[in-house]
């Protein structure tokens, strides 16, 4: 099965209106820049996005926001995105904020085939509203449901032609777990190598989870908020 496709536009051609899409990355680190831009060009709308944050104004998932393509977002962090704040307050985007550890585990659970789990995080707060609770060993826990998606957009450093993926440094954030939790996982990568060139012990996402791969054309690798020390 040939998983290599020519470009990002071909990769997103079947993303339909109303789809649920997981988008890898933390802040602006390890985000699938090419896939996001292609989805903006395609114009799919009424999307539910699942990602740690929603990019920044004018870049990353902020482009999808500006195009009015996101109807609902599930994430953990608002970030440096004034447009998101404005759209939420205006009722244009439904925002579901989830504690980051719970968010990670809900995605991991979906990839492991676990429909729900109990966690103490959020007990006694707004997070617990309308959720089932249960006591274990004298402590109260919330039931949280797994998060799964129609598509997962991930960004990797290297892939072989079978679709085995290797992430580089902190780009190995939400990408690996999201790759396991969607019906169709699409990976944009910096390098595609021959089968056998990757050390099996270094593979982070096995090819069985990956449906499509392509080599990205442009990676800006922006930093969300650069802070430097003044010269002494």
PASEBA-1860 file (N, C-alpha, C; in nm, 3 decimals):
! residues 232
1> XXXXXXXX> 0.085/-0.120/0.000/0.000/0.000/0.000/0.088/0.125/0.000 ~ 0.071/0.211/-0.099/0.149/0.333/-0.109/0.082/0.444/-0.030 ~ 0.149/0.488/0.075/0.092/0.591/0.162/0.143/0.730/0.126 ~ 0.237/0.740/0.035/0.295/0.869/0.000/0.205/0.941/-0.099 ~ 0.171/1.064/-0.068/0.090/1.146/-0.157/0.170/1.271/-0.192 ~ 0.135/1.340/-0.299/0.222/1.447/-0.349/0.230/1.572/-0.264 ~ 0.120/1.610/-0.198/0.122/1.739/-0.129/0.009/1.747/-0.027 ~ 0.006/1.860/0.045/-0.093/1.879/0.151/-0.235/1.891/0.096
9> XXXXXXXX> -0.251/1.953/-0.017/-0.385/1.969/-0.074/-0.448/1.835/-0.106 ~ -0.368/1.743/-0.158/-0.418/1.609/-0.185/-0.451/1.537/-0.054 ~ -0.374/1.566/0.050/-0.393/1.498/0.179/-0.526/1.531/0.244 ~ -0.577/1.653/0.222/-0.698/1.697/0.291/-0.821/1.698/0.199 ~ -0.811/1.638/0.084/-0.918/1.650/-0.014/-1.051/1.592/0.032 ~ -1.048/1.496/0.126/-1.172/1.434/0.172/-1.215/1.482/0.310 ~ -1.155/1.590/0.360/-1.200/1.646/0.487/-1.333/1.718/0.465 ~ -1.436/1.666/0.524/-1.573/1.711/0.496/-1.619/1.816/0.596
17> XXXXXXXX> -1.721/1.891/0.560/-1.781/1.987/0.652/-1.833/1.913/0.776 ~ -1.806/1.970/0.894/-1.852/1.908/1.018/-1.758/1.803/1.073 ~ -1.642/1.785/1.012/-1.546/1.683/1.059/-1.486/1.722/1.192 ~ -1.441/1.621/1.266/-1.364/1.642/1.388/-1.218/1.611/1.358 ~ -1.131/1.708/1.387/-0.990/1.696/1.348/-0.901/1.719/1.469 ~ -0.811/1.625/1.495/-0.706/1.645/1.594/-0.587/1.710/1.524 ~ -0.528/1.810/1.590/-0.414/1.881/1.532/-0.300/1.878/1.633 ~ -0.190/1.814/1.597/-0.077/1.800/1.686/-0.005/1.931/1.711
25> XXXXXXXX> 0.081/1.930/1.811/0.158/2.048/1.843/0.131/2.100/1.982 ~ 0.226/2.178/2.032/0.214/2.242/2.163/0.256/2.387/2.145 ~ 0.164/2.480/2.163/0.194/2.616/2.124/0.210/2.619/1.973 ~ 0.327/2.659/1.926/0.356/2.654/1.783/0.462/2.549/1.752 ~ 0.496/2.466/1.850/0.600/2.365/1.832/0.539/2.234/1.779 ~ 0.590/2.189/1.666/0.545/2.061/1.612/0.407/2.064/1.552 ~ 0.362/2.180/1.504/0.229/2.186/1.443/0.237/2.149/1.295 ~ 0.132/2.090/1.241/0.130/2.054/1.098/0.096/2.176/1.012
33> XXXXXXXX> 0.193/2.263/0.992/0.171/2.391/0.925/0.113/2.375/0.785 ~ 0.169/2.280/0.709/0.125/2.263/0.571/-0.018/2.212/0.562 ~ -0.055/2.121/0.649/-0.191/2.068/0.649/-0.292/2.176/0.688 ~ -0.256/2.259/0.784/-0.347/2.367/0.824/-0.371/2.463/0.708 ~ -0.263/2.503/0.641/-0.279/2.595/0.528/-0.362/2.532/0.416 ~ -0.342/2.403/0.392/-0.419/2.334/0.288/-0.567/2.328/0.324 ~ -0.597/2.308/0.452/-0.736/2.302/0.495/-0.804/2.438/0.481 ~ -0.728/2.545/0.504/-0.782/2.679/0.480/-0.816/2.696/0.333
41> XXXXXXXX> -0.727/2.651/0.246/-0.753/2.661/0.102/-0.874/2.579/0.062 ~ -0.891/2.462/0.122/-1.005/2.376/0.087/-1.137/2.438/0.134 ~ -1.135/2.502/0.250/-1.253/2.572/0.297/-1.354/2.489/0.373 ~ -1.318/2.368/0.418/-1.410/2.288/0.499/-1.453/2.368/0.621 ~ -1.582/2.360/0.655/-1.634/2.445/0.762/-1.707/2.364/0.867 ~ -1.753/2.435/0.973/-1.823/2.373/1.086/-1.739/2.263/1.150 ~ -1.609/2.287/1.159/-1.517/2.187/1.210/-1.514/2.187/1.363 ~ -1.494/2.069/1.419/-1.457/2.056/1.560/-1.309/2.023/1.563
49> XXXXXXXX> -1.231/2.107/1.629/-1.087/2.083/1.637/-1.049/2.043/1.779 ~ -0.955/1.951/1.786/-0.902/1.903/1.913/-0.752/1.927/1.910 ~ -0.708/2.023/1.989/-0.566/2.058/1.991/-0.536/2.129/2.122 ~ -0.410/2.124/2.165/-0.373/2.189/2.290/-0.416/2.335/2.291 ~ -0.394/2.406/2.182/-0.432/2.547/2.172/-0.474/2.574/2.027 ~ -0.502/2.700/1.997/-0.556/2.733/1.864/-0.462/2.829/1.792 ~ -0.333/2.801/1.798/-0.236/2.883/1.728/-0.231/3.025/1.781 ~ -0.190/3.116/1.696/-0.186/3.258/1.730/-0.253/3.334/1.615
57> XXXXXXXX> -0.277/3.461/1.637/-0.339/3.542/1.533/-0.252/3.540/1.407 ~ -0.310/3.492/1.297/-0.242/3.496/1.169/-0.149/3.380/1.140 ~ -0.145/3.279/1.226/-0.056/3.166/1.201/-0.109/3.040/1.268 ~ -0.073/2.926/1.211/-0.119/2.798/1.265/-0.270/2.788/1.258 ~ -0.331/2.733/1.362/-0.476/2.719/1.363/-0.548/2.853/1.368 ~ -0.474/2.960/1.401/-0.533/3.093/1.393/-0.583/3.125/1.254 ~ -0.524/3.063/1.152/-0.571/3.081/1.014/-0.710/3.021/0.994 ~ -0.734/2.905/1.055/-0.866/2.843/1.047/-0.971/2.926/1.119
65> XXXXXXXX> -0.931/2.984/1.232/-1.023/3.072/1.304/-1.061/3.193/1.219 ~ -0.959/3.256/1.162/-0.983/3.377/1.083/-1.071/3.348/0.962 ~ -1.062/3.227/0.909/-1.144/3.189/0.794/-1.284/3.146/0.834 ~ -1.313/3.141/0.965/-1.446/3.103/1.012/-1.478/2.957/0.995 ~ -1.375/2.872/0.995/-1.398/2.730/0.969/-1.420/2.646/1.094 ~ -1.385/2.700/1.211/-1.398/2.624/1.336/-1.528/2.660/1.406 ~ -1.608/2.558/1.432/-1.734/2.577/1.506/-1.715/2.549/1.654 ~ -1.632/2.448/1.685/-1.610/2.409/1.825/-1.464/2.371/1.842
73> XXXXXXXX> -1.407/2.409/1.955/-1.269/2.371/1.984/-1.260/2.307/2.121 ~ -1.187/2.196/2.128/-1.160/2.127/2.254/-1.010/2.135/2.277 ~ -0.969/2.198/2.387/-0.826/2.215/2.412/-0.800/2.250/2.556 ~ -0.677/2.295/2.583/-0.637/2.318/2.722/-0.591/2.460/2.748 ~ -0.569/2.537/2.642/-0.496/2.663/2.659/-0.542/2.762/2.554 ~ -0.577/2.884/2.597/-0.623/2.986/2.503/-0.505/3.045/2.427 ~ -0.394/3.068/2.495/-0.274/3.116/2.428/-0.279/3.262/2.388 ~ -0.187/3.298/2.299/-0.176/3.437/2.254/-0.267/3.460/2.134
81> XXXXXXXX> -0.396/3.443/2.153/-0.488/3.449/2.039/-0.608/3.536/2.074 ~ -0.598/3.663/2.038/-0.706/3.757/2.068/-0.832/3.726/1.988 ~ -0.813/3.676/1.866/-0.929/3.644/1.782/-1.013/3.534/1.844 ~ -0.948/3.433/1.901/-1.022/3.325/1.967/-1.106/3.381/2.081 ~ -1.045/3.463/2.164/-1.118/3.523/2.276/-1.241/3.599/2.225 ~ -1.221/3.677/2.122/-1.331/3.756/2.066/-1.442/3.667/2.012 ~ -1.406/3.561/1.940/-1.507/3.475/1.878/-1.583/3.395/1.983 ~ -1.516/3.355/2.090/-1.584/3.283/2.198/-1.684/3.375/2.267
89> XXXXXXXX> -1.642/3.497/2.298/-1.730/3.592/2.365/-1.850/3.629/2.278 ~ -1.832/3.628/2.147/-1.940/3.659/2.054/-2.028/3.538/2.021 ~ -1.992/3.423/2.075/-2.071/3.302/2.050/-2.047/3.240/1.914 ~ -1.939/3.276/1.847/-1.910/3.221/1.715/-1.835/3.088/1.722 ~ -1.769/3.064/1.835/-1.695/2.940/1.856/-1.729/2.885/1.993 ~ -1.764/2.757/2.000/-1.785/2.690/2.129/-1.648/2.641/2.178 ~ -1.610/2.679/2.299/-1.481/2.643/2.354/-1.499/2.551/2.473 ~ -1.433/2.436/2.467/-1.436/2.339/2.575/-1.294/2.326/2.629
97> XXXXXXXX> -1.266/2.391/2.743/-1.133/2.384/2.803/-1.125/2.264/2.896 ~ -1.018/2.186/2.879/-0.998/2.062/2.953/-0.863/2.068/3.023 ~ -0.853/2.027/3.149/-0.722/2.021/3.214/-0.624/1.941/3.127 ~ -0.501/1.988/3.119/-0.409/1.932/3.019/-0.381/1.783/3.039 ~ -0.364/1.740/3.163/-0.342/1.598/3.187/-0.462/1.514/3.148 ~ -0.581/1.564/3.178/-0.704/1.495/3.140/-0.717/1.492/2.988 ~ -0.686/1.603/2.924/-0.689/1.611/2.778/-0.600/1.504/2.716 ~ -0.476/1.494/2.764/-0.382/1.394/2.712/-0.434/1.253/2.732
105> XXXXXXXX> -0.487/1.226/2.850/-0.533/1.091/2.880/-0.658/1.056/2.800 ~ -0.744/1.152/2.774/-0.863/1.125/2.693/-0.824/1.085/2.551 ~ -0.721/1.146/2.498/-0.673/1.109/2.364/-0.606/0.973/2.368 ~ -0.520/0.953/2.468/-0.452/0.824/2.480/-0.551/0.710/2.497 ~ -0.657/0.736/2.576/-0.759/0.633/2.598/-0.827/0.594/2.468 ~ -0.856/0.692/2.383/-0.920/0.661/2.255/-0.830/0.572/2.171 ~ -0.701/0.602/2.169/-0.608/0.519/2.092/-0.594/0.379/2.147 ~ -0.616/0.363/2.277/-0.605/0.232/2.341/-0.737/0.156/2.343
113> XXXXXXXX> -0.842/0.216/2.289/-0.973/0.150/2.287/-1.046/0.154/2.420 ~ -1.012/0.252/2.505/-1.075/0.267/2.636/-1.180/0.377/2.625 ~ -1.308/0.347/2.644/-1.412/0.448/2.621/-1.419/0.558/2.726 ~ -1.376/0.530/2.849/-1.385/0.629/2.957/-1.295/0.585/3.071 ~ -1.266/0.679/3.162/-1.182/0.649/3.278/-1.217/0.747/3.389 ~ -1.168/0.720/3.508/-1.192/0.807/3.624/-1.064/0.880/3.663 ~ -1.078/1.008/3.698/-0.965/1.090/3.740/-1.009/1.185/3.852 ~ -0.921/1.217/3.946/-0.957/1.313/4.050/-0.948/1.457/4.002
121> XXXXXXXX> -0.885/1.480/3.889/-0.865/1.617/3.841/-0.999/1.684/3.809 ~ -1.022/1.800/3.867/-1.143/1.876/3.839/-1.256/1.855/3.938 ~ -1.241/1.763/4.030/-1.346/1.741/4.131/-1.366/1.869/4.212 ~ -1.493/1.909/4.227/-1.525/2.028/4.303/-1.509/2.158/4.227 ~ -1.488/2.150/4.096/-1.474/2.269/4.013/-1.576/2.267/3.900 ~ -1.571/2.369/3.814/-1.660/2.374/3.698/-1.637/2.256/3.604 ~ -1.518/2.199/3.607/-1.487/2.085/3.521/-1.579/1.967/3.552 ~ -1.629/1.959/3.675/-1.709/1.844/3.718/-1.857/1.856/3.681
129> XXXXXXXX> -1.899/1.970/3.627/-2.041/1.990/3.600/-2.095/1.886/3.502 ~ -2.207/1.823/3.542/-2.279/1.726/3.459/-2.198/1.600/3.428 ~ -2.099/1.569/3.512/-2.020/1.448/3.491/-2.044/1.349/3.603 ~ -2.040/1.222/3.567/-2.058/1.116/3.666/-1.939/1.113/3.762 ~ -1.966/1.096/3.889/-1.860/1.084/3.989/-1.870/0.950/4.060 ~ -1.757/0.904/4.110/-1.755/0.778/4.185/-1.643/0.785/4.288 ~ -1.667/0.723/4.401/-1.568/0.725/4.509/-1.484/0.598/4.506 ~ -1.353/0.616/4.514/-1.260/0.504/4.523/-1.168/0.528/4.642
137> XXXXXXXX> -1.170/0.435/4.738/-1.083/0.442/4.855/-1.094/0.576/4.926 ~ -1.218/0.625/4.936/-1.244/0.747/5.010/-1.219/0.875/4.934 ~ -1.186/0.866/4.805/-1.159/0.986/4.725/-1.255/0.990/4.606 ~ -1.304/1.111/4.573/-1.400/1.126/4.466/-1.329/1.146/4.333 ~ -1.382/1.079/4.230/-1.326/1.085/4.096/-1.434/1.121/3.994 ~ -1.391/1.185/3.884/-1.479/1.216/3.771/-1.461/1.113/3.661 ~ -1.570/1.085/3.591/-1.557/1.002/3.472/-1.538/1.092/3.351 ~ -1.433/1.067/3.275/-1.403/1.141/3.153/-1.408/1.045/3.035
145> XXXXXXXX> -1.465/1.092/2.925/-1.478/1.009/2.804/-1.358/1.028/2.711 ~ -1.326/0.924/2.637/-1.217/0.929/2.541/-1.246/1.033/2.433 ~ -1.140/1.091/2.378/-1.151/1.185/2.267/-1.099/1.119/2.140 ~ -1.183/1.111/2.040/-1.141/1.054/1.912/-1.185/1.148/1.800 ~ -1.133/1.123/1.680/-1.156/1.216/1.570/-1.170/1.144/1.437 ~ -1.223/1.217/1.340/-1.227/1.164/1.203/-1.089/1.167/1.140 ~ -1.015/1.276/1.166/-0.881/1.293/1.110/-0.785/1.338/1.219 ~ -0.659/1.297/1.208/-0.552/1.350/1.291/-0.446/1.407/1.198
153> XXXXXXXX> -0.414/1.534/1.218/-0.306/1.599/1.145/-0.183/1.601/1.236 ~ -0.076/1.535/1.196/0.044/1.532/1.280/0.164/1.577/1.198 ~ 0.266/1.621/1.269/0.389/1.666/1.205/0.505/1.585/1.261 ~ 0.582/1.520/1.171/0.696/1.439/1.212/0.823/1.488/1.143 ~ 0.934/1.446/1.198/1.064/1.482/1.140/1.097/1.391/1.023 ~ 1.086/1.258/1.047/1.116/1.161/0.942/1.006/1.057/0.932 ~ 0.990/1.004/0.812/0.902/0.889/0.790/0.967/0.800/0.687 ~ 0.947/0.670/0.700/0.985/0.584/0.588/0.863/0.565/0.498
161> XXXXXXXX> 0.881/0.497/0.389/0.775/0.488/0.289/0.656/0.403/0.334 ~ 0.671/0.331/0.445/0.558/0.258/0.502/0.475/0.346/0.595 ~ 0.533/0.458/0.639/0.459/0.547/0.728/0.502/0.541/0.873 ~ 0.613/0.473/0.904/0.667/0.479/1.040/0.719/0.621/1.065 ~ 0.690/0.677/1.181/0.721/0.817/1.207/0.819/0.835/1.322 ~ 0.906/0.936/1.306/0.998/0.978/1.411/0.978/1.127/1.432 ~ 0.956/1.169/1.556/0.941/1.310/1.589/1.072/1.361/1.648 ~ 1.098/1.489/1.634/1.224/1.545/1.681/1.203/1.633/1.803
169> XXXXXXXX> 1.271/1.599/1.911/1.273/1.678/2.033/1.132/1.711/2.081 ~ 1.104/1.840/2.115/0.975/1.874/2.175/0.859/1.871/2.078 ~ 0.884/1.846/1.949/0.773/1.823/1.858/0.704/1.690/1.888 ~ 0.769/1.611/1.972/0.707/1.486/2.019/0.621/1.521/2.141 ~ 0.512/1.591/2.116/0.423/1.634/2.225/0.291/1.560/2.213 ~ 0.190/1.619/2.154/0.062/1.550/2.137/0.057/1.469/2.008 ~ 0.155/1.487/1.920/0.151/1.418/1.791/0.140/1.266/1.802 ~ 0.224/1.197/1.882/0.217/1.051/1.883/0.083/0.995/1.929
177> XXXXXXXX> 0.025/1.054/2.035/-0.101/0.999/2.086/-0.217/1.032/1.993 ~ -0.214/1.150/1.930/-0.320/1.184/1.835/-0.318/1.092/1.714 ~ -0.199/1.049/1.675/-0.188/0.960/1.559/-0.261/0.828/1.579 ~ -0.286/0.791/1.705/-0.353/0.663/1.734/-0.503/0.677/1.752 ~ -0.554/0.801/1.756/-0.690/0.823/1.805/-0.787/0.873/1.698 ~ -0.751/0.859/1.570/-0.839/0.906/1.462/-0.861/0.797/1.358 ~ -0.967/0.810/1.284/-0.994/0.715/1.175/-0.889/0.726/1.065 ~ -0.848/0.850/1.035/-0.749/0.874/0.929/-0.640/0.964/0.985
185> XXXXXXXX> -0.518/0.914/0.993/-0.404/0.994/1.038/-0.320/1.034/0.918 ~ -0.297/1.164/0.908/-0.220/1.221/0.797/-0.096/1.287/0.856 ~ 0.021/1.252/0.806/0.146/1.305/0.859/0.219/1.387/0.755 ~ 0.252/1.511/0.792/0.345/1.588/0.711/0.482/1.573/0.774 ~ 0.583/1.550/0.692/0.716/1.520/0.744/0.821/1.604/0.672 ~ 0.935/1.618/0.737/1.045/1.692/0.676/1.127/1.605/0.582 ~ 1.138/1.476/0.615/1.221/1.385/0.534/1.150/1.252/0.518 ~ 1.151/1.198/0.398/1.101/1.063/0.371/1.220/0.977/0.330
193> XXXXXXXX> 1.238/0.863/0.399/1.352/0.775/0.372/1.303/0.638/0.329 ~ 1.395/0.558/0.281/1.361/0.424/0.235/1.327/0.333/0.354 ~ 1.249/0.230/0.326/1.216/0.130/0.427/1.346/0.063/0.475 ~ 1.362/0.056/0.605/1.481/-0.003/0.663/1.583/0.098/0.711 ~ 1.568/0.225/0.672/1.664/0.327/0.713/1.640/0.377/0.855 ~ 1.519/0.362/0.904/1.490/0.405/1.041/1.523/0.294/1.140 ~ 1.591/0.331/1.247/1.616/0.237/1.356/1.482/0.204/1.420 ~ 1.442/0.077/1.421/1.311/0.040/1.479/1.292/0.089/1.622
201> XXXXXXXX> 1.401/0.095/1.700/1.391/0.140/1.838/1.364/0.290/1.848 ~ 1.380/0.362/1.737/1.359/0.507/1.738/1.223/0.547/1.681 ~ 1.144/0.451/1.634/1.013/0.482/1.577/0.915/0.516/1.688 ~ 0.854/0.633/1.678/0.758/0.678/1.780/0.615/0.641/1.745 ~ 0.580/0.647/1.616/0.447/0.607/1.571/0.460/0.498/1.465 ~ 0.415/0.376/1.494/0.423/0.269/1.395/0.333/0.297/1.275 ~ 0.372/0.244/1.162/0.303/0.272/1.036/0.158/0.227/1.034 ~ 0.121/0.131/1.120/-0.016/0.080/1.120/-0.117/0.191/1.150
209> XXXXXXXX> -0.074/0.295/1.219/-0.165/0.404/1.254/-0.174/0.512/1.146 ~ -0.085/0.510/1.049/-0.072/0.621/0.954/-0.129/0.582/0.818 ~ -0.218/0.668/0.766/-0.281/0.640/0.636/-0.214/0.714/0.521 ~ -0.164/0.838/0.547/-0.106/0.919/0.440/0.015/0.994/0.493 ~ 0.117/1.007/0.410/0.233/1.089/0.443/0.271/1.172/0.321 ~ 0.327/1.290/0.347/0.381/1.371/0.239/0.493/1.457/0.295 ~ 0.580/1.502/0.208/0.690/1.587/0.249/0.648/1.732/0.242 ~ 0.654/1.800/0.356/0.611/1.939/0.361/0.701/2.030/0.280
217> XXXXXXXX> 0.643/2.140/0.234/0.717/2.234/0.148/0.772/2.353/0.225 ~ 0.704/2.391/0.332/0.744/2.510/0.405/0.721/2.490/0.553 ~ 0.827/2.504/0.631/0.817/2.496/0.777/0.877/2.624/0.835 ~ 0.791/2.708/0.891/0.839/2.835/0.947/0.898/2.818/1.087 ~ 0.848/2.719/1.162/0.898/2.690/1.297/0.900/2.815/1.385 ~ 0.789/2.881/1.393/0.781/3.002/1.476/0.785/2.969/1.624 ~ 0.825/3.066/1.704/0.819/3.057/1.850/0.704/3.145/1.896 ~ 0.617/3.090/1.980/0.496/3.162/2.019/0.528/3.292/2.093
225> XXXXXXXX> 0.619/3.285/2.187/0.654/3.404/2.264/0.802/3.396/2.297 ~ 0.881/3.472/2.224/1.026/3.467/2.243/1.068/3.558/2.359 ~ 1.142/3.501/2.453/1.193/3.578/2.566/1.345/3.558/2.571 ~ 1.418/3.667/2.572/1.564/3.657/2.575/1.617/3.742/2.690 ~ 1.734/3.705/2.738/1.797/3.776/2.847/1.871/3.897/2.792 ~ 1.863/4.009/2.860/1.935/4.128/2.819/2.085/4.105/2.833 ~ 2.159/4.159/2.738/2.304/4.145/2.743/2.359/4.216/2.866 ~ 2.451/4.151/2.934/2.508/4.210/3.055/2.625/4.302/3.020
END
